[in-house]
Structures are given as structure tokens and as C-alpha cells.
């Protein structure tokens, strides 16, 4: 599944579920996810584990490392939501239940356990980035500008501005900004 399809899935979710409107995601991501039938919990985990998702009694849960910074926790929630929607096909339908064998762990990139080349991890990361900070919003902010049109300082300014507005890390903002530049070419 490519990034364009993932962007389309995120757009459809946001259009069809009021709890996933962008302002709700920015304001209270945890509530938005819980209103979608997914329980969010916090735990003290090893630093290299950002979080995981699992199924308990047929319902998905997201467990987040409560020791990580807010922006990291938000990305972890969105990443795990991506697994639950994209790979487990959860749509919070009446009487929907999942098999208890579903389980995903998100390791930090610095971890010796991290395997960022896995297709599903890449897809969940793309989902999380798009869900938290839609590429179309970034493109609007750029107003058709190309990367070559911005100085290093201007690019850094936009990254900080986006990170603050969408409550994401500078790294997530930079990645989305770079994707927007490519789409503007």
C-alpha cells in the first residue's frame, strides 16, 4: 500500500468520523482515538519501546510509553492507530471484534530491535504523519513554493511553525515538509 492510498484512507476517516476532524486530533488525540472504540493506556516501558497495540476481549488497545515526551506519545498513538486501521481493518463497527492474536510493538529507531524496513511499519509511520499533519495542509502553507525557493533559515522556520501547530516533533514536520515539496514539483 503506497502513501497516496494511505493519504486517501486518512482523508476518508476524517470526512466520515467527526472525532477525527483535525482540530480534535490536535486538541485531544487520545479522546479522538478512544471515541473510535480504541482504549489508550499509559505504561512505564523500556525507553526503546515507544508503545504497542494489542487486542483484549476483541477490542483494540494502544499502550503508550508514559515516560516519552508528548510529541513522541502522540506519534506513537497515531502509529498504532495506523496498524489497527490499515492492518487489522478496525472501523469501530457495531459488534466488531478482533481476534486476540493481533499485537504490534513500536521500537525506537535507536533500539537494536528496531526494523524500520518492515512494510507495515513504514505504512503505519506514513499513516501517523498524515493523520497528525496532513500533507495538503503543508502544501497550502507553502503556497506552491519549491524547496529551492527557501533558505535554510526559512525552511527551519516552517518546520518549527508546523511542529508547533500540529503538536508533532520537528522530525515529523521536516518529513512532511519534504514530501510536500516533492508533490509540488
Secondary structure by P-SEA (a helix, b strand, c coil): ccaaaaaaaaaaaaaccccccaaaaaacaaaaaaaacbbbbbccccccccccccccccbbbbbccccccaaaaaaaaaaaaaaacccccccccccccccccbbbbbbcccccccccccaaaaaaaaaaaaaaccaaaaaaaacccccccccaaaaaaaaaaaaaaacccaaaaaaaaaaaaaaac
